Amino acid sequence: MTGPAAPPRPIRAAAFLVAVYGGMTLYALAYLPWTLVSRDGAFAAAHAWCRFVRRLARVLIGIETEVRGTPPSGQVLVAAKHQSFLDIILIYGALPRGRFIMKRELVWAPVIGQYALRMGCIPVDRGRRGQAVRRMLAEVRAGRSEPGQLIIYPQGTRVAPEARLPYKPGTAALYAEMGTDCVPVACNVGLFW
């Protein structure tokens, strides 16, 4: 005799997405007082939410995640592959003070935009490449005293596994400007989600 059948995959996937975004709102509200007085609150909220999403992925949709290697803790540039929303969560959750180079449109996203700005993420306009690179460099210069790991997706967008897309010049420019180590990160989450 077997137990009850698991709900069909589309239902579990929908439940997962509802829980992910609902959880984002709840974590944002719970950590809001701390976030208003300190950036540490924003970092703590984001890390707690990342842990929640990883557990939820295992329980609801059967995706077990792992981070291999020792994530950097000092001032570095992290250049990562970007295949899905899940790699954002895995990479950010592994870094103590991660800050993203992010597309400007995300500033207007409820919760994500406000927390990203509070953590020191740098919004850029991807449509204007030369201007975007100059803006990234200016923002990095202005925020040089902010400790942490600056995360960039060198191809500038999500890229499916096995797809080939050219690398943008922003990563090399940031690497030269920052004068810190650059840690390459590979993800394979696009194979699963």
C-alpha positions as CSV (number, residue, x, y, z in Angstrom):
1,M,0.0,0.0,0.0
2,T,1.3,3.4,-0.9
3,G,0.5,6.8,0.5
4,P,-1.5,9.5,-1.3
5,A,-0.1,10.6,-4.6
6,A,1.8,13.9,-4.7
7,P,0.0,16.8,-6.4
8,P,0.8,17.1,-10.1
9,R,4.0,19.0,-10.9
10,P,2.3,22.2,-12.2
11,I,0.3,22.5,-9.0
12,R,3.4,22.1,-6.8
13,A,5.3,24.7,-9.0
14,A,2.4,27.2,-8.6
15,A,2.3,26.6,-4.9
16,F,6.1,27.1,-4.7
17,L,5.9,30.5,-6.6
18,V,3.0,31.7,-4.4
19,A,5.0,30.7,-1.3
20,V,8.2,32.3,-2.6
21,Y,6.6,35.7,-3.2
22,G,4.3,35.5,-0.2
23,G,7.3,34.7,2.0
24,M,9.3,37.6,0.4
25,T,6.6,40.0,1.6
26,L,6.4,38.5,5.1
27,Y,10.2,38.5,5.6
28,A,10.3,42.1,4.3
29,L,7.6,43.2,6.8
30,A,9.2,41.3,9.7
31,Y,12.6,42.8,9.1
32,L,11.4,46.3,8.1
33,P,12.0,48.0,11.5
34,W,15.6,46.7,11.6
35,T,16.1,47.5,8.0
36,L,15.0,51.1,8.5
37,V,17.7,51.7,11.1
38,S,20.5,49.6,9.6
39,R,21.5,48.0,6.4
40,D,22.3,44.9,8.4
41,G,18.5,44.4,8.7
42,A,18.2,44.3,4.9
43,F,21.0,41.8,4.6
44,A,19.6,39.6,7.4
45,A,16.1,39.7,5.7
46,A,17.5,38.7,2.3
47,H,19.6,35.8,3.8
48,A,16.7,34.5,5.8
49,W,14.4,34.6,2.8
50,C,17.1,32.8,0.7
51,R,17.3,30.0,3.3
52,F,13.5,29.8,3.2
53,V,13.4,29.5,-0.6
54,R,16.0,26.7,-0.6
55,R,14.1,24.7,2.0
56,L,10.8,25.3,0.1
57,A,12.4,24.2,-3.2
58,R,13.4,20.9,-1.6
59,V,10.1,20.2,0.1
60,L,7.6,21.5,-2.6
61,I,9.3,20.8,-5.9
62,G,12.0,18.3,-5.1
63,I,15.1,20.5,-6.0
64,E,18.0,19.9,-3.7
65,T,20.5,22.7,-3.9
66,E,24.2,22.9,-2.9
67,V,26.9,25.5,-3.1
68,R,30.4,24.0,-3.8
69,G,33.6,25.6,-2.8
70,T,34.2,28.3,-0.2
71,P,32.3,31.5,-1.0
72,P,34.4,34.7,-0.7
73,S,33.8,36.9,2.4
74,G,36.0,39.9,1.6
75,Q,35.8,42.6,-1.0
76,V,35.6,40.8,-4.4
77,L,33.9,41.0,-7.7
78,V,31.7,37.9,-8.3
79,A,31.1,37.1,-12.0
80,A,28.4,34.5,-12.3
81,K,26.4,32.6,-14.9
82,H,22.7,33.5,-14.8
83,Q,20.2,30.8,-15.8
84,S,17.2,31.3,-13.6
85,F,15.8,33.2,-10.6
86,L,17.1,30.4,-8.4
87,D,20.8,31.2,-9.1
88,I,20.2,34.7,-7.7
89,I,19.0,33.1,-4.5
90,L,21.9,30.6,-4.3
91,I,24.6,33.0,-5.0
92,Y,23.3,35.8,-2.8
93,G,22.5,33.3,0.1
94,A,26.2,32.1,0.0
95,L,27.7,35.6,0.3
96,P,27.8,37.6,3.5
97,R,27.4,41.1,2.0
98,G,26.4,40.6,-1.6
99,R,25.4,43.5,-3.8
100,F,24.2,43.1,-7.3
101,I,24.7,45.1,-10.5
102,M,21.0,45.0,-11.4
103,K,18.8,46.2,-14.2
104,R,17.2,49.5,-13.4
105,E,13.6,48.2,-13.8
106,L,14.0,46.2,-10.6
107,V,14.1,49.4,-8.6
108,W,10.4,49.7,-9.1
109,A,9.6,46.1,-8.1
110,P,7.7,46.0,-4.8
111,V,9.9,44.8,-1.9
112,I,12.9,43.7,-4.1
113,G,13.7,47.2,-5.3
114,Q,13.6,48.8,-1.9
115,Y,15.6,46.2,-0.2
116,A,18.1,46.0,-3.1
117,L,18.8,49.7,-2.8
118,R,19.1,49.5,1.0
119,M,21.8,46.8,0.6
120,G,23.7,49.0,-1.9
121,C,22.9,47.2,-5.2
122,I,23.7,49.3,-8.3
123,P,20.9,49.8,-10.8
124,V,22.0,50.3,-14.5
125,D,20.1,50.9,-17.7
126,R,21.0,47.9,-19.8
127,G,19.7,49.5,-23.0
128,R,22.6,52.0,-23.0
129,R,25.7,50.0,-22.8
130,G,28.3,52.7,-22.7
131,Q,26.4,54.8,-20.3
132,A,25.6,51.7,-18.2
133,V,29.3,50.9,-17.9
134,R,30.2,54.5,-16.9
135,R,27.4,54.5,-14.4
136,M,28.6,51.2,-12.9
137,L,32.1,52.5,-12.5
138,A,30.9,55.8,-11.0
139,E,28.7,53.9,-8.5
140,V,31.5,51.5,-7.6
141,R,33.8,54.5,-7.0
142,A,31.2,56.3,-4.9
143,G,30.5,53.1,-2.8
144,R,34.1,51.9,-2.5
145,S,33.9,52.2,1.3
146,E,31.0,49.7,1.4
147,P,32.4,46.3,2.2
148,G,31.1,43.3,0.4
149,Q,30.9,41.2,-2.7
150,L,29.8,42.9,-5.9
151,I,27.9,40.4,-8.1
152,I,27.6,40.9,-11.8
153,Y,26.2,38.7,-14.6
154,P,28.8,39.2,-17.4
155,Q,26.4,38.2,-20.1
156,G,23.9,40.8,-18.8
157,T,20.9,38.5,-18.8
158,R,19.6,35.0,-18.2
159,V,21.2,32.5,-20.6
160,A,19.9,29.0,-21.1
161,P,22.3,26.1,-20.6
162,E,24.3,25.4,-23.7
163,A,23.3,28.7,-25.3
164,R,26.1,31.0,-26.3
165,L,25.8,34.8,-25.6
166,P,28.7,37.2,-25.7
167,Y,30.1,38.7,-22.6
168,K,29.6,42.4,-22.0
169,P,32.6,44.7,-21.3
170,G,31.2,45.9,-17.9
171,T,32.8,43.0,-15.9
172,A,36.3,43.7,-17.2
173,A,35.9,47.4,-16.6
174,L,34.7,46.8,-13.0
175,Y,37.6,44.3,-12.4
176,A,40.1,46.9,-13.6
177,E,38.5,49.7,-11.5
178,M,38.0,47.7,-8.3
179,G,41.5,46.3,-8.2
180,T,40.2,43.3,-6.2
181,D,40.0,39.6,-7.0
182,C,37.3,38.4,-9.4
183,V,35.6,35.1,-8.5
184,P,34.0,33.3,-11.3
185,V,30.8,31.4,-10.4
186,A,29.1,28.7,-12.5
187,C,25.5,27.6,-11.9
188,N,23.6,24.7,-13.4
189,V,20.2,25.6,-12.1
190,G,18.9,26.3,-15.6
191,L,18.9,22.5,-16.1
192,F,16.3,22.1,-13.4
193,W,14.3,25.4,-13.3
